[in-house]
Amino acid sequence: MKLHDDVHNYYENLVVHKLQQMNITEDTKDTDYLADLCCLVLNQLPPRYIRYEVDMAFYMPQAERLQMEMNVDSAIRSAIKFLTERDKR
């Protein structure tokens, strides 16, 4: 088993998907900004390790999924604010 291939944090995909929806991508931001942003966002969220996406889709209650999406939104807003204030200095 290769841990980095078989296990991942479910929030990683949620964060990437939300950033794409917000048009925060390599086309609009440099890679250092995106890496910093993702680290700041993921560090605000509890880890939720999974092996297969389908398991989460099948077993997670809708209310929990919505809460996770709201947590991602909040963490992204907070991280963007932090990076904006940092860049002003």
Secondary structure, DSSP 4 states (H G I P E B T S, - for coil): --HHHH-EEHHHHHHHHHHHHTT-STTTS-HHHHHHHHHHHHHHS---EES-HHHHHHHS-HHHHHHHHHHHHHHHHHHHHHHHHHHH-
